[in-house]
Amino acid sequence: MRIIAIDGPAGSGKSTVGRHLAARLGLRYLDTGAMYRSVAFAALRLGIDPDDARRIADLVPGLEIIVGDVVLVDGVDATLEIRGPEVTRAVSAVAANPEVRTEMVRRQKEWAQAHGGGVIEGRDIGTVVFPDAELKVYLTASETERARRRSQEATDLHYETVAADIARRDLVDSTRAVSPLATADDAIVIDTTGRTVDEIVDELSSKL
């Protein structure tokens, strides 16, 4: 399998760079963050508190999640809702659940096997899920740039609200006990602030 692992915090450009790099290399692309968001979406629909670790863990094994251009959760189109503020607030708690992470990692590996590899992005891809990836990338950007990008995506939210949410997620994701957000020792670190997607994809392609 040919695995390209892209990690980094919210708003660093993982999804945009990942999609373009996958297209350049002729590989499939997987947004693992959408998988955790799908679990949060399902929990909220069922009235389950995202902090209720036991109920969240019990929910996951039977949950059907299909992630692509369209995201389906138990047959429901959740493409837009998983990016909404309610799911965004809930996803860090869900992603910190050890049993959820174990199941999602299993599915991510299964997806890679089924597709012969791919460009896979998230927060622990190069450190936990695919430590032997052909290329490991850690994307970052200034806090101001990351908040600006996210506030453009979520036009119903103010910049200050988005900035505060990003800071909260950074803290939760980097300090959780299981698979925290971290840079793999052999990852290429790229600051995407002020750079075009083509520039970044060119740089990464040159490393392969």
Z-matrix of the N, CA and C atoms (Angstrom, degrees):
N
C 1 1.461
C 2 1.526 1 109.84
N 3 1.317 2 114.02 1 144.30
C 4 1.467 3 119.49 2 175.58
C 5 1.522 4 107.55 3 -104.80
N 6 1.332 5 116.10 4 109.50
C 7 1.459 6 121.20 5 -177.17
C 8 1.522 7 110.28 6 -113.72
N 9 1.314 8 115.88 7 125.97
C 10 1.461 9 122.25 8 170.53
C 11 1.526 10 106.16 9 -111.27
N 12 1.323 11 117.46 10 118.36
C 13 1.460 12 122.63 11 -176.50
C 14 1.524 13 110.10 12 -102.29
N 15 1.321 14 116.14 13 125.98
C 16 1.467 15 120.79 14 177.94
C 17 1.524 16 108.61 15 -122.53
N 18 1.327 17 115.88 16 119.47
C 19 1.454 18 122.05 17 178.03
C 20 1.520 19 110.18 18 -119.33
N 21 1.333 20 114.85 19 166.17
C 22 1.453 21 119.51 20 177.18
C 23 1.510 22 111.12 21 154.38
N 24 1.326 23 116.85 22 166.62
C 25 1.461 24 121.28 23 -178.76
C 26 1.519 25 112.46 24 -77.00
N 27 1.322 26 116.43 25 174.39
C 28 1.465 27 122.32 26 179.78
C 29 1.527 28 110.80 27 -59.96
N 30 1.322 29 115.72 28 136.12
C 31 1.457 30 120.51 29 175.61
C 32 1.513 31 115.05 30 80.62
N 33 1.325 32 117.53 31 7.77
C 34 1.470 33 119.68 32 -178.00
C 35 1.518 34 112.83 33 -82.60
N 36 1.334 35 116.61 34 -11.49
C 37 1.461 36 120.11 35 178.44
C 38 1.510 37 114.58 36 104.64
N 39 1.331 38 117.53 37 13.63
C 40 1.466 39 121.14 38 -176.20
C 41 1.523 40 112.74 39 -57.47
N 42 1.323 41 116.49 40 -49.14
C 43 1.460 42 120.15 41 -175.21
C 44 1.523 43 111.70 42 -65.36
N 45 1.322 44 116.58 43 -45.70
C 46 1.460 45 120.45 44 -178.51
C 47 1.526 46 110.96 45 -64.51
N 48 1.319 47 116.19 46 -48.91
C 49 1.461 48 120.25 47 179.36
C 50 1.527 49 110.31 48 -64.86
N 51 1.330 50 116.56 49 -42.21
C 52 1.463 51 119.99 50 -179.24
C 53 1.510 52 113.06 51 -60.24
N 54 1.329 53 116.71 52 -45.00
C 55 1.469 54 120.31 53 179.67
C 56 1.528 55 111.53 54 -63.31
N 57 1.313 56 116.22 55 -44.69
C 58 1.469 57 119.98 56 -178.38
C 59 1.531 58 111.50 57 -68.62
N 60 1.333 59 116.64 58 -38.91
C 61 1.467 60 119.37 59 178.70
C 62 1.528 61 110.51 60 -66.86
N 63 1.322 62 116.93 61 -40.64
C 64 1.467 63 120.26 62 177.91
C 65 1.525 64 110.80 63 -60.71
N 66 1.339 65 116.81 64 -42.79
C 67 1.462 66 120.78 65 178.50
C 68 1.525 67 110.47 66 -63.39
N 69 1.325 68 116.64 67 -41.42
C 70 1.471 69 120.79 68 179.87
C 71 1.530 70 111.45 69 -62.48
N 72 1.341 71 115.81 70 -38.80
C 73 1.464 72 120.51 71 -175.00
C 74 1.526 73 113.50 72 -92.50
N 75 1.339 74 117.02 73 -6.15
C 76 1.458 75 119.92 74 -178.20
C 77 1.517 76 112.71 75 71.17
N 78 1.333 77 116.28 76 32.27
C 79 1.462 78 121.76 77 179.78
C 80 1.523 79 110.51 78 -112.08
N 81 1.316 80 116.37 79 162.11
C 82 1.457 81 121.17 80 173.77
C 83 1.524 82 109.05 81 -78.11
N 84 1.329 83 115.78 82 159.99
C 85 1.461 84 121.55 83 -176.99
C 86 1.529 85 109.28 84 -124.71
N 87 1.336 86 115.96 85 137.25
C 88 1.466 87 120.53 86 177.64
C 89 1.522 88 110.09 87 -130.80
N 90 1.326 89 115.26 88 124.70
C 91 1.462 90 123.05 89 174.27
C 92 1.521 91 107.42 90 -96.11
N 93 1.334 92 116.76 91 99.79
C 94 1.466 93 118.82 92 -176.39
C 95 1.527 94 111.56 93 -72.32
N 96 1.323 95 116.83 94 -22.91
C 97 1.458 96 118.93 95 176.57
C 98 1.513 97 111.99 96 -61.16
N 99 1.349 98 115.68 97 -33.52
C 100 1.463 99 120.34 98 178.20
C 101 1.526 100 111.18 99 -64.46
N 102 1.330 101 116.66 100 -27.41
C 103 1.458 102 120.03 101 178.98
C 104 1.528 103 110.16 102 -69.26
N 105 1.324 104 116.34 103 -44.95
C 106 1.475 105 119.65 104 178.45
C 107 1.524 106 110.62 105 -68.02
N 108 1.311 107 116.42 106 -37.05
C 109 1.466 108 120.00 107 176.47
C 110 1.536 109 110.57 108 -63.96
N 111 1.315 110 116.36 109 -33.69
C 112 1.463 111 120.11 110 179.16
C 113 1.528 112 111.09 111 -66.51
N 114 1.323 113 116.28 112 -36.92
C 115 1.465 114 119.82 113 176.75
C 116 1.534 115 109.52 114 -65.42
N 117 1.329 116 116.01 115 -43.69
C 118 1.466 117 120.00 116 178.44
C 119 1.526 118 110.69 117 -62.04
N 120 1.315 119 116.24 118 -41.98
C 121 1.468 120 121.87 119 178.09
C 122 1.526 121 110.66 120 -58.69
N 123 1.340 122 116.21 121 -47.31
C 124 1.462 123 120.74 122 -179.53
C 125 1.521 124 110.97 123 -63.14
N 126 1.321 125 116.85 124 -41.62
C 127 1.464 126 120.32 125 -179.89
C 128 1.526 127 111.34 126 -62.84
N 129 1.299 128 116.60 127 -44.69
C 130 1.461 129 120.59 128 -179.15
C 131 1.523 130 111.15 129 -64.63
N 132 1.325 131 117.25 130 -38.11
C 133 1.466 132 120.88 131 178.51
C 134 1.522 133 111.33 132 -63.12
N 135 1.327 134 115.28 133 -31.59
C 136 1.467 135 120.54 134 -178.29
C 137 1.530 136 112.51 135 -92.83
N 138 1.329 137 116.35 136 1.58
C 139 1.448 138 119.71 137 179.65
C 140 1.515 139 114.16 138 74.30
N 141 1.329 140 116.65 139 24.78
C 142 1.462 141 121.01 140 179.73
C 143 1.522 142 109.23 141 -92.02
N 144 1.305 143 116.54 142 130.85
C 145 1.457 144 122.07 143 177.40
C 146 1.534 145 108.67 144 -66.56
N 147 1.334 146 118.80 145 124.45
C 148 1.472 147 121.10 146 -179.84
C 149 1.525 148 113.01 147 -57.60
N 150 1.336 149 117.43 148 -23.20
C 151 1.462 150 120.75 149 179.12
C 152 1.526 151 112.97 150 -86.14
N 153 1.330 152 116.79 151 -3.48
C 154 1.465 153 120.67 152 178.31
C 155 1.532 154 108.14 153 -83.69
N 156 1.320 155 115.32 154 86.46
C 157 1.458 156 121.20 155 -171.50
C 158 1.525 157 113.40 156 -56.92
N 159 1.332 158 117.05 157 -40.04
C 160 1.458 159 120.18 158 -176.73
C 161 1.532 160 111.65 159 -67.14
N 162 1.321 161 117.06 160 -45.99
C 163 1.465 162 119.91 161 -178.89
C 164 1.529 163 111.07 162 -68.42
N 165 1.325 164 117.09 163 -36.23
C 166 1.467 165 120.42 164 177.27
C 167 1.524 166 109.79 165 -64.37
N 168 1.326 167 116.16 166 -44.38
C 169 1.463 168 120.61 167 179.73
C 170 1.523 169 111.28 168 -62.44
N 171 1.325 170 117.13 169 -38.95
C 172 1.467 171 120.94 170 179.41
C 173 1.526 172 111.88 171 -69.37
N 174 1.321 173 116.20 172 -27.33
C 175 1.465 174 120.76 173 -178.11
C 176 1.519 175 112.59 174 -72.32
N 177 1.318 176 116.61 175 -37.24
C 178 1.464 177 121.89 176 -166.43
C 179 1.529 178 115.77 177 -63.60
N 180 1.334 179 120.93 178 -46.25
C 181 1.472 180 119.68 179 -173.47
C 182 1.525 181 114.45 180 -55.59
N 183 1.316 182 118.10 181 -36.56
C 184 1.457 183 120.63 182 -177.47
C 185 1.510 184 114.52 183 -92.45
N 186 1.328 185 116.78 184 6.64
C 187 1.466 186 120.91 185 -174.95
C 188 1.527 187 110.43 186 -86.93
N 189 1.339 188 116.15 187 126.15
C 190 1.468 189 120.50 188 176.77
C 191 1.526 190 108.36 189 -91.55
N 192 1.321 191 115.83 190 120.02
C 193 1.459 192 121.63 191 -179.66
C 194 1.521 193 108.85 192 -126.12
N 195 1.313 194 116.23 193 123.58
C 196 1.460 195 121.73 194 175.99
C 197 1.522 196 107.27 195 -121.32
N 198 1.334 197 116.22 196 116.09
C 199 1.460 198 121.47 197 -176.48
C 200 1.522 199 109.94 198 -110.42
N 201 1.318 200 115.30 199 123.08
C 202 1.459 201 122.25 200 176.69
C 203 1.506 202 107.29 201 -162.55
N 204 1.324 203 117.08 202 -148.35
C 205 1.468 204 119.16 203 174.52
C 206 1.523 205 110.12 204 -59.41
N 207 1.339 206 115.10 205 -32.57
C 208 1.462 207 122.50 206 172.37
C 209 1.519 208 107.78 207 -113.28
N 210 1.327 209 116.51 208 137.21
C 211 1.463 210 121.12 209 178.67
C 212 1.521 211 108.54 210 -106.99
N 213 1.330 212 116.15 211 120.35
C 214 1.456 213 122.23 212 179.71
C 215 1.526 214 110.04 213 -111.51
N 216 1.306 215 115.98 214 130.59
C 217 1.464 216 121.90 215 177.45
C 218 1.519 217 107.59 216 -121.77
N 219 1.335 218 115.43 217 109.64
C 220 1.466 219 120.82 218 -173.40
C 221 1.529 220 110.99 219 50.33
N 222 1.322 221 115.22 220 42.55
C 223 1.458 222 121.57 221 176.21
C 224 1.518 223 115.12 222 82.22
N 225 1.340 224 118.03 223 -3.42
C 226 1.466 225 122.29 224 -179.46
C 227 1.529 226 109.51 225 -95.50
N 228 1.325 227 117.09 226 130.57
C 229 1.466 228 121.36 227 177.92
C 230 1.532 229 108.26 228 -70.80
N 231 1.332 230 115.41 229 109.85
C 232 1.466 231 120.86 230 -178.19
C 233 1.521 232 111.73 231 -112.65
N 234 1.328 233 116.76 232 15.41
C 235 1.465 234 122.21 233 -173.12
C 236 1.523 235 112.98 234 -51.69
N 237 1.312 236 116.45 235 -46.56
C 238 1.464 237 120.47 236 -177.68
C 239 1.524 238 111.84 237 -83.47
N 240 1.321 239 115.92 238 -41.88
C 241 1.469 240 119.52 239 -173.84
C 242 1.520 241 113.62 240 -66.59
N 243 1.332 242 118.66 241 -29.28
C 244 1.467 243 118.77 242 -179.97
C 245 1.523 244 111.50 243 -69.68
N 246 1.326 245 117.45 244 -14.06
C 247 1.465 246 120.73 245 177.56
C 248 1.531 247 111.87 246 -98.32
N 249 1.314 248 116.99 247 0.20
C 250 1.458 249 121.30 248 -177.92
C 251 1.522 250 112.13 249 -76.20
N 252 1.330 251 116.49 250 166.52
C 253 1.467 252 121.01 251 -175.66
C 254 1.523 253 114.48 252 -63.13
N 255 1.333 254 117.55 253 -33.43
C 256 1.460 255 119.84 254 -178.06
C 257 1.528 256 110.68 255 -66.37
N 258 1.320 257 116.70 256 -46.60
C 259 1.463 258 120.41 257 178.31
C 260 1.524 259 110.22 258 -67.54
N 261 1.321 260 117.24 259 -39.33
C 262 1.461 261 120.94 260 179.47
C 263 1.521 262 111.46 261 -59.16
N 264 1.321 263 116.73 262 -39.62
C 265 1.463 264 120.35 263 178.40
C 266 1.527 265 111.82 264 -69.07
N 267 1.323 266 116.87 265 -29.47
C 268 1.470 267 120.97 266 -174.72
C 269 1.518 268 114.02 267 -89.79
N 270 1.327 269 118.13 268 -22.38
C 271 1.460 270 120.16 269 -165.99
C 272 1.530 271 113.62 270 -68.19
N 273 1.321 272 119.07 271 -33.30
C 274 1.466 273 119.47 272 -178.88
C 275 1.520 274 111.57 273 -63.24
N 276 1.330 275 117.07 274 -41.13
C 277 1.466 276 120.66 275 178.61
C 278 1.522 277 110.55 276 -64.42
N 279 1.318 278 116.38 277 -41.32
C 280 1.467 279 120.81 278 179.18
C 281 1.523 280 110.21 279 -65.72
N 282 1.334 281 116.63 280 -44.15
C 283 1.462 282 120.80 281 -177.09
C 284 1.527 283 112.68 282 -69.05
N 285 1.328 284 117.10 283 -20.43
C 286 1.462 285 120.19 284 178.72
C 287 1.530 286 112.51 285 -82.47
N 288 1.326 287 116.84 286 -7.35
C 289 1.471 288 121.58 287 -178.72
C 290 1.540 289 108.96 288 -73.87
N 291 1.333 290 118.80 289 117.96
C 292 1.469 291 120.94 290 -176.08
C 293 1.523 292 114.04 291 -57.22
N 294 1.340 293 117.44 292 -38.82
C 295 1.457 294 119.62 293 -178.35
C 296 1.525 295 111.60 294 -71.37
N 297 1.324 296 116.36 295 -32.84
C 298 1.459 297 119.89 296 175.01
C 299 1.523 298 109.57 297 -65.26
N 300 1.313 299 117.29 298 -45.30
C 301 1.454 300 120.84 299 -178.38
C 302 1.526 301 111.10 300 -63.36
N 303 1.324 302 116.77 301 -41.28
C 304 1.467 303 120.00 302 178.85
C 305 1.526 304 110.89 303 -58.97
N 306 1.326 305 116.09 304 -45.24
C 307 1.463 306 120.29 305 -179.19
C 308 1.531 307 111.54 306 -68.91
N 309 1.320 308 117.71 307 -41.29
C 310 1.463 309 119.91 308 -179.73
C 311 1.526 310 111.19 309 -66.60
N 312 1.325 311 117.18 310 -39.77
C 313 1.468 312 120.19 311 177.71
C 314 1.523 313 109.98 312 -62.36
N 315 1.327 314 116.63 313 -40.89
C 316 1.465 315 119.85 314 177.15
C 317 1.517 316 110.58 315 -59.15
N 318 1.322 317 116.76 316 -44.43
C 319 1.470 318 120.84 317 -179.13
C 320 1.528 319 111.53 318 -68.50
N 321 1.317 320 116.36 319 -35.54
C 322 1.463 321 119.19 320 178.86
C 323 1.529 322 111.13 321 -65.47
N 324 1.305 323 116.58 322 -41.28
C 325 1.465 324 120.32 323 177.45
C 326 1.522 325 110.71 324 -66.71
N 327 1.304 326 115.85 325 -38.68
C 328 1.470 327 121.02 326 177.49
C 329 1.523 328 110.41 327 -63.20
N 330 1.330 329 116.56 328 -42.58
C 331 1.474 330 121.49 329 177.88
C 332 1.526 331 110.29 330 -60.40
N 333 1.326 332 117.42 331 -45.06
C 334 1.457 333 121.41 332 -179.26
C 335 1.527 334 111.39 333 -62.75
N 336 1.317 335 115.94 334 -41.09
C 337 1.466 336 119.74 335 177.61
C 338 1.528 337 110.62 336 -62.20
N 339 1.319 338 115.65 337 -43.31
C 340 1.463 339 120.31 338 -177.16
C 341 1.526 340 112.49 339 -66.97
N 342 1.343 341 116.92 340 -29.53
C 343 1.463 342 120.68 341 -176.30
C 344 1.523 343 113.64 342 -106.23
N 345 1.325 344 116.39 343 7.25
C 346 1.463 345 118.98 344 179.27
C 347 1.510 346 113.32 345 67.69
N 348 1.338 347 116.69 346 29.24
C 349 1.456 348 121.23 347 -178.62
C 350 1.510 349 111.28 348 105.25
N 351 1.323 350 115.82 349 -164.84
C 352 1.448 351 119.97 350 179.12
C 353 1.517 352 111.72 351 156.16
N 354 1.320 353 114.96 352 176.80
C 355 1.463 354 121.75 353 171.54
C 356 1.529 355 105.69 354 -93.50
N 357 1.315 356 115.98 355 116.24
C 358 1.464 357 121.09 356 -172.23
C 359 1.517 358 108.80 357 -122.49
N 360 1.329 359 115.80 358 126.10
C 361 1.463 360 118.69 359 -176.79
C 362 1.510 361 112.12 360 -121.30
N 363 1.330 362 114.51 361 149.87
C 364 1.454 363 120.00 362 180.00
C 365 1.512 364 110.74 363 178.56
N 366 1.325 365 116.17 364 -137.89
C 367 1.458 366 120.73 365 -179.59
C 368 1.525 367 113.18 366 -125.44
N 369 1.336 368 117.18 367 -11.96
C 370 1.463 369 119.84 368 179.99
C 371 1.526 370 111.36 369 -139.14
N 372 1.319 371 116.47 370 25.19
C 373 1.472 372 119.43 371 -174.49
C 374 1.526 373 111.36 372 -68.91
N 375 1.332 374 116.93 373 -48.81
C 376 1.456 375 120.15 374 -178.76
C 377 1.513 376 114.17 375 -78.88
N 378 1.330 377 117.24 376 -20.52
C 379 1.460 378 120.21 377 -177.86
C 380 1.524 379 113.44 378 -94.67
N 381 1.342 380 117.29 379 -32.22
C 382 1.468 381 120.71 380 -173.34
C 383 1.523 382 112.92 381 -123.66
N 384 1.324 383 117.00 382 -52.24
C 385 1.469 384 120.20 383 -170.92
C 386 1.525 385 111.62 384 -73.24
N 387 1.329 386 116.61 385 -49.22
C 388 1.469 387 120.82 386 -179.63
C 389 1.525 388 110.19 387 -132.01
N 390 1.331 389 117.28 388 71.55
C 391 1.467 390 120.10 389 -178.76
C 392 1.523 391 113.62 390 -65.97
N 393 1.337 392 117.53 391 -14.86
C 394 1.460 393 121.20 392 179.11
C 395 1.528 394 111.82 393 -104.28
N 396 1.321 395 117.11 394 22.15
C 397 1.467 396 121.32 395 -179.27
C 398 1.529 397 110.67 396 -57.07
N 399 1.324 398 115.07 397 148.94
C 400 1.463 399 120.81 398 179.53
C 401 1.531 400 111.22 399 -60.62
N 402 1.315 401 115.72 400 -39.34
C 403 1.460 402 121.35 401 179.00
C 404 1.524 403 108.22 402 -140.31
N 405 1.332 404 115.55 403 131.73
C 406 1.462 405 120.99 404 176.80
C 407 1.524 406 108.19 405 -115.84
N 408 1.316 407 114.93 406 131.30
C 409 1.460 408 120.88 407 -176.42
C 410 1.526 409 108.51 408 -127.57
N 411 1.316 410 116.20 409 138.12
C 412 1.464 411 121.01 410 172.81
C 413 1.520 412 106.97 411 -122.42
N 414 1.326 413 115.44 412 113.98
C 415 1.458 414 120.82 413 179.53
C 416 1.521 415 110.37 414 -96.98
N 417 1.298 416 115.43 415 142.46
C 418 1.462 417 120.85 416 175.55
C 419 1.522 418 107.82 417 -142.69
N 420 1.313 419 116.02 418 173.55
C 421 1.461 420 122.13 419 176.75
C 422 1.520 421 106.48 420 -164.42
N 423 1.322 422 116.68 421 164.18
C 424 1.461 423 119.80 422 178.89
C 425 1.527 424 109.62 423 -62.91
N 426 1.316 425 116.90 424 153.04
C 427 1.462 426 120.68 425 179.43
C 428 1.534 427 110.55 426 -59.27
N 429 1.321 428 115.78 427 -38.67
C 430 1.463 429 119.79 428 179.85
C 431 1.524 430 110.94 429 -62.99
N 432 1.323 431 116.28 430 -44.35
C 433 1.464 432 120.42 431 -178.97
C 434 1.521 433 110.93 432 -67.18
N 435 1.314 434 116.96 433 -41.31
C 436 1.459 435 120.40 434 -179.13
C 437 1.523 436 110.80 435 -64.01
N 438 1.324 437 116.88 436 -43.05
C 439 1.463 438 120.68 437 178.83
C 440 1.525 439 110.63 438 -66.73
N 441 1.327 440 117.08 439 -37.23
C 442 1.467 441 120.23 440 179.09
C 443 1.526 442 110.37 441 -62.62
N 444 1.322 443 116.25 442 -44.77
C 445 1.466 444 120.27 443 -179.71
C 446 1.519 445 111.03 444 -61.72
N 447 1.315 446 116.32 445 -46.89
C 448 1.453 447 119.72 446 -177.46
C 449 1.530 448 112.05 447 -68.11
N 450 1.318 449 116.84 448 -34.87
C 451 1.470 450 118.88 449 179.04
C 452 1.524 451 110.88 450 -70.02
N 453 1.326 452 117.34 451 -27.46
C 454 1.464 453 120.50 452 174.74
C 455 1.524 454 110.79 453 -71.00
N 456 1.354 455 115.85 454 -35.98
C 457 1.464 456 120.31 455 178.86
C 458 1.528 457 110.43 456 -70.30
N 459 1.323 458 115.96 457 -41.88
C 460 1.474 459 120.90 458 -178.52
C 461 1.525 460 107.89 459 -103.87
N 462 1.301 461 116.62 460 81.44
C 463 1.461 462 121.71 461 -173.25
C 464 1.534 463 113.37 462 -65.51
N 465 1.339 464 116.37 463 -14.64
C 466 1.464 465 119.28 464 -179.61
C 467 1.529 466 112.26 465 -88.45
N 468 1.333 467 117.18 466 0.63
C 469 1.460 468 120.93 467 -178.64
C 470 1.526 469 110.44 468 -116.09
N 471 1.334 470 115.89 469 143.50
C 472 1.459 471 121.11 470 177.56
C 473 1.522 472 110.17 471 -76.65
N 474 1.323 473 114.99 472 153.65
C 475 1.462 474 121.41 473 -179.91
C 476 1.530 475 111.11 474 -54.38
N 477 1.333 476 117.45 475 -44.87
C 478 1.462 477 121.00 476 -177.39
C 479 1.526 478 111.94 477 -61.79
N 480 1.339 479 115.85 478 -38.13
C 481 1.469 480 120.73 479 178.64
C 482 1.516 481 110.41 480 -65.14
N 483 1.334 482 115.85 481 -43.95
C 484 1.460 483 120.90 482 179.86
C 485 1.527 484 110.53 483 -65.01
N 486 1.326 485 117.07 484 -43.30
C 487 1.465 486 121.11 485 -179.49
C 488 1.527 487 111.11 486 -60.89
N 489 1.325 488 116.27 487 -42.72
C 490 1.464 489 120.32 488 179.39
C 491 1.524 490 110.90 489 -65.39
N 492 1.344 491 116.34 490 -39.30
C 493 1.458 492 120.18 491 -179.71
C 494 1.530 493 110.85 492 -66.92
N 495 1.333 494 117.34 493 -39.94
C 496 1.458 495 120.95 494 178.33
C 497 1.524 496 110.77 495 -63.01
N 498 1.328 497 116.71 496 -42.60
C 499 1.467 498 120.45 497 178.73
C 500 1.525 499 110.76 498 -61.89
N 501 1.332 500 116.16 499 -40.65
C 502 1.467 501 120.45 500 178.98
C 503 1.518 502 110.44 501 -64.22
N 504 1.331 503 116.71 502 -45.52
C 505 1.463 504 120.40 503 -179.13
C 506 1.524 505 111.65 504 -65.45
N 507 1.319 506 117.34 505 -38.64
C 508 1.460 507 120.36 506 177.14
C 509 1.525 508 110.68 507 -57.08
N 510 1.335 509 115.36 508 -45.54
C 511 1.457 510 120.02 509 -178.33
C 512 1.521 511 111.12 510 -64.58
N 513 1.335 512 116.42 511 -47.71
C 514 1.466 513 120.50 512 -178.93
C 515 1.523 514 111.06 513 -63.82
N 516 1.321 515 116.64 514 -46.10
C 517 1.466 516 120.53 515 -175.53
C 518 1.524 517 112.57 516 -67.90
N 519 1.329 518 117.17 517 -34.22
C 520 1.460 519 120.13 518 -176.11
C 521 1.526 520 113.22 519 -86.20
N 522 1.333 521 117.18 520 -13.77
C 523 1.471 522 119.78 521 -177.33
C 524 1.523 523 113.48 522 -114.58
N 525 1.331 524 118.02 523 -1.09
C 526 1.467 525 118.24 524 -179.62
C 527 1.527 526 110.00 525 -65.21
N 528 1.319 527 115.89 526 154.15
C 529 1.459 528 121.39 527 -173.80
C 530 1.522 529 112.60 528 -71.35
N 531 1.335 530 117.16 529 -32.84
C 532 1.462 531 121.26 530 -175.17
C 533 1.526 532 109.81 531 -109.49
N 534 1.329 533 116.24 532 125.57
C 535 1.468 534 123.05 533 175.25
C 536 1.532 535 112.90 534 48.62
N 537 1.321 536 117.38 535 58.28
C 538 1.464 537 118.60 536 179.60
C 539 1.524 538 111.77 537 -68.29
N 540 1.321 539 115.57 538 158.44
C 541 1.459 540 121.18 539 174.57
C 542 1.526 541 107.96 540 -63.02
N 543 1.330 542 116.80 541 121.96
C 544 1.465 543 120.94 542 -178.44
C 545 1.520 544 108.77 543 -155.47
N 546 1.318 545 115.47 544 161.14
C 547 1.463 546 121.07 545 178.44
C 548 1.516 547 109.82 546 -93.54
N 549 1.327 548 117.49 547 124.94
C 550 1.464 549 120.42 548 175.84
C 551 1.528 550 108.78 549 -62.88
N 552 1.331 551 116.13 550 144.94
C 553 1.465 552 120.42 551 -176.54
C 554 1.528 553 112.73 552 -57.43
N 555 1.332 554 116.23 553 -32.90
C 556 1.466 555 119.90 554 -176.26
C 557 1.530 556 112.28 555 -105.55
N 558 1.331 557 117.11 556 20.90
C 559 1.465 558 120.07 557 179.87
C 560 1.522 559 111.37 558 -82.17
N 561 1.325 560 115.14 559 149.34
C 562 1.454 561 121.52 560 170.43
C 563 1.522 562 107.02 561 -84.43
N 564 1.315 563 117.34 562 121.97
C 565 1.463 564 121.67 563 -178.81
C 566 1.526 565 109.28 564 -98.51
N 567 1.326 566 115.88 565 125.30
C 568 1.463 567 121.10 566 -178.56
C 569 1.519 568 109.83 567 -128.51
N 570 1.310 569 115.54 568 126.35
C 571 1.466 570 121.54 569 172.78
C 572 1.527 571 106.75 570 -88.26
N 573 1.322 572 116.30 571 116.07
C 574 1.475 573 120.56 572 -174.71
C 575 1.523 574 113.06 573 -87.58
N 576 1.324 575 117.43 574 -0.24
C 577 1.465 576 120.51 575 -179.13
C 578 1.523 577 110.78 576 -59.38
N 579 1.329 578 116.64 577 123.94
C 580 1.453 579 120.92 578 175.54
C 581 1.513 580 115.20 579 73.06
N 582 1.325 581 117.65 580 10.44
C 583 1.470 582 120.39 581 -179.34
C 584 1.521 583 110.02 582 -112.01
N 585 1.330 584 116.03 583 149.99
C 586 1.455 585 119.95 584 178.86
C 587 1.523 586 109.58 585 -83.91
N 588 1.316 587 114.71 586 159.41
C 589 1.465 588 120.11 587 178.30
C 590 1.517 589 110.47 588 -62.05
N 591 1.326 590 116.97 589 -42.81
C 592 1.470 591 120.38 590 -179.30
C 593 1.522 592 111.85 591 -60.21
N 594 1.334 593 116.91 592 -39.77
C 595 1.471 594 120.29 593 178.35
C 596 1.522 595 110.95 594 -60.94
N 597 1.313 596 115.46 595 -44.23
C 598 1.469 597 119.87 596 -177.67
C 599 1.522 598 110.64 597 -68.87
N 600 1.336 599 116.49 598 -44.15
C 601 1.461 600 120.05 599 179.48
C 602 1.530 601 110.60 600 -63.88
N 603 1.319 602 117.56 601 -38.44
C 604 1.473 603 120.57 602 176.40
C 605 1.527 604 110.59 603 -60.80
N 606 1.327 605 115.76 604 -44.24
C 607 1.467 606 119.58 605 -179.18
C 608 1.516 607 111.26 606 -63.16
N 609 1.341 608 116.31 607 -44.10
C 610 1.465 609 119.49 608 -179.43
C 611 1.522 610 111.38 609 -68.39
N 612 1.302 611 117.58 610 -38.71
C 613 1.466 612 120.96 611 179.77
C 614 1.517 613 110.44 612 -62.54
N 615 1.335 614 116.72 613 -32.96
C 616 1.453 615 120.56 614 -178.49
C 617 1.529 616 111.90 615 -70.90
N 618 1.329 617 116.68 616 -14.73
C 619 1.459 618 120.61 617 -179.59
C 620 1.529 619 112.28 618 -88.21
N 621 1.322 620 116.31 619 -6.91
C 622 1.474 621 120.61 620 -175.51
C 623 1.523 622 111.30 621 -98.47
